[in-house]
Amino acid sequence: MAAQDNPKGEVLLTLGDGVLRLRLTMNAIADIEALLAQPFHDLLSRIASCAGKAGLDGTATRALVWGAMLHQRPDATPRDAGALIDEIGLDRLDGLVFEILEAAGYMRRTGEDEGEAEDGENPPLPPGGAAA
């Protein structure tokens, strides 16, 4: 879902017992920072370093999912987030983490099908990859 189509930055996760609205609010970010005793940008770096790899930063990923859960489930614990991750499965986790961060404006999809960036900045390279 594009950011302009999702002004609240929510990710809807359909579960057996309904729909969970995941959202990174400022309070959620502060709660994540307090839990991990580190700035949020450090958490983003930890998660990015594992993206698309066989490894997983379980603590950082669980903290992110927990923080996103707090919007709808304010009494959720990090262990509840771990149980949610177990329920959805590790195969869907990378995609969910990306969706949460994208909806909150911390990541943006990139790829060949996107064409030029906004305002003409950083246009795609010509065939062969060399700048003209």
Buried (B, 14 or more C-beta within 10 A) or exposed (E): EEEEEBEEBBBEBEEEEEEBBBBBBEEBBEBBBEBBEBEBEEBBEBBBEBBEEEEBBEEBBBBBBBBBBBBBBEEBEBEBBBEBBEEBEEEEBBEBBBBBBBBBEBBEEEEEEEEEEEEEEEEEEEEEEEEE
